[in-house]
Amino acid sequence: LRSHARKRCGEPTVVGGLARFTLACCALDAPAARAVPLDRAALDAIGAAHLPASVFGEPLEGVLGKELARSSPPLGDLAQLLQEPSVPRILAMLCHAVLDNDGMETEGVFRLAGDQGDVQEMVEELSGGDYSRLERACDPLVAADVLKIWIRGVSPPLIPLDSYERCLAAADSGDLEEVSAILGTLTPAAFACVGYLASFLNQMATAADRTRMTESNLALVIAPNLLREPSGDAVAMLQHADQEASFVSLVMARFERDS
């Protein structure tokens, strides 16, 4: 059983997820613990271990699982990874790609669009989980666009849809404690991603004299990717744009305070 599971654990299918779950069970030391019933919790664990075909437009758990399966050694503990403060490599590497390619010297970074052909090409190259493209030089505007695409595509979103109205209320009140309370409802993995992104944006804001992208400018362009108006109504999205930006500014301030 172990040998067969090892052969199938790298597959981006439910079978691959079951194989990884089986290997995790086989690795348990206690003999009695090896007989793991396929109850609802076990089935949920198998579902979480399913590898998506792409790292874009997928659940955060799927992205982390795909990266874990590509790592060396190929098998890790996804359940532990989801509970510990960890961010997907694609998030960290895209942020570094912006920084390493003079993003802090590029006027309008995150506001100005990169070449859309290059953006699409980078998305396609990164989609399968091979991030070697980010180790080479690139246009920081392209990397910034791909970063926004990745954030916007996480499904369900990093900040849940049912927290949207609460986020707007916190933006109106400017209450940092309420912002912290909202962030406290996120999964550990989502919280780590939001914190990493906020810290990165705070770093980018220190170069506002060169990029012309102040903290409020950055919040304005990132907000539509991080927050999603539940109805999807374009008019409502436009009406709430300033509140969304204010909330992202508060998130940045919250993590700057703790840095």
BELTA-V382408 format. One record per residue. RES is the residue in one letter. PHI is phi as a letter, one per 40 degrees, with the letter a starting at -180 (NA if undefined). NEAR is the number of other C-alpha atoms within 8 Angstrom. Layout:
{{RES:PHI:NEAR} {RES:PHI:NEAR}}
//
This chain:
{{L:NA:4} {R:c:8} {S:c:6} {H:c:7} {A:c:12} {R:c:11} {K:c:7} {R:b:10} {C:c:14} {G:c:10} {E:c:9} {P:c:11} {T:b:9} {V:c:11} {V:c:10} {G:c:15} {G:c:17} {L:c:12} {A:c:12} {R:c:13} {F:c:11} {T:c:10} {L:c:11} {A:c:9} {C:c:10} {C:c:8} {A:c:6} {L:c:9} {D:c:6} {A:c:6} {P:d:7} {A:c:5} {A:c:9} {R:c:10} {A:c:6} {V:c:7} {P:c:5} {L:c:7} {D:c:6} {R:c:6} {A:c:7} {A:c:10} {L:c:9} {D:c:8} {A:c:10} {I:c:12} {G:c:9} {A:c:10} {A:c:16} {H:c:15} {L:c:14} {P:c:11} {A:c:7} {S:b:10} {V:c:14} {F:b:10} {G:g:10} {E:b:13} {P:c:10} {L:d:12} {E:c:9} {G:c:14} {V:c:15} {L:c:13} {G:c:13} {K:c:13} {E:c:11} {L:c:11} {A:c:11} {R:c:9} {S:c:8} {S:b:5} {P:c:5} {P:c:9} {L:b:10} {G:b:7} {D:c:7} {L:c:10} {A:d:7} {Q:c:7} {L:c:11} {L:c:12} {Q:c:9} {E:c:8} {P:c:10} {S:b:9} {V:b:11} {P:d:10} {R:d:7} {I:c:7} {L:c:11} {A:c:10} {M:c:10} {L:c:13} {C:c:12} {H:c:8} {A:c:13} {V:c:14} {L:c:10} {D:c:7} {N:b:10} {D:g:9} {G:c:11} {M:c:11} {E:b:8} {T:b:10} {E:c:8} {G:g:9} {V:d:13} {F:g:11} {R:c:8} {L:c:7} {A:c:9} {G:c:12} {D:d:8} {Q:c:8} {G:c:6} {D:c:9} {V:c:13} {Q:c:8} {E:c:8} {M:c:10} {V:d:9} {E:c:8} {E:c:10} {L:c:11} {S:d:11} {G:c:9} {G:h:10} {D:c:8} {Y:b:10} {S:c:6} {R:d:9} {L:c:10} {E:c:7} {R:b:6} {A:c:6} {C:a:9} {D:c:8} {P:c:15} {L:c:14} {V:c:14} {A:c:14} {A:c:14} {D:c:12} {V:c:12} {L:c:11} {K:c:10} {I:c:10} {W:c:12} {I:c:10} {R:c:11} {G:c:10} {V:d:13} {S:b:9} {P:c:8} {P:c:13} {L:d:14} {I:b:11} {P:d:9} {L:c:10} {D:c:6} {S:c:9} {Y:d:13} {E:c:7} {R:c:8} {C:c:12} {L:c:12} {A:c:8} {A:c:13} {A:c:13} {D:c:8} {S:c:6} {G:g:7} {D:c:8} {L:c:10} {E:c:6} {E:c:8} {V:c:14} {S:c:9} {A:c:8} {I:c:11} {L:c:9} {G:c:7} {T:c:6} {L:c:12} {T:c:7} {P:d:10} {A:c:15} {A:c:11} {F:c:13} {A:c:11} {C:c:13} {V:c:9} {G:c:9} {Y:c:10} {L:c:8} {A:c:12} {S:c:11} {F:c:9} {L:c:11} {N:c:11} {Q:c:8} {M:c:10} {A:c:11} {T:c:8} {A:b:13} {A:d:11} {D:c:7} {R:b:9} {T:c:12} {R:g:9} {M:b:16} {T:c:10} {E:d:11} {S:c:10} {N:c:8} {L:c:13} {A:c:12} {L:c:14} {V:c:11} {I:c:12} {A:d:12} {P:c:11} {N:c:11} {L:c:11} {L:b:11} {R:b:10} {E:c:10} {P:d:7} {S:c:4} {G:g:8} {D:c:7} {A:c:6} {V:c:6} {A:c:9} {M:c:10} {L:c:7} {Q:c:7} {H:c:9} {A:d:11} {D:c:8} {Q:c:10} {E:c:15} {A:c:14} {S:c:13} {F:c:13} {V:c:12} {S:c:11} {L:c:12} {V:c:11} {M:c:12} {A:c:8} {R:c:11} {F:c:11} {E:c:10} {R:c:6} {D:c:5} {S:c:4}}
//
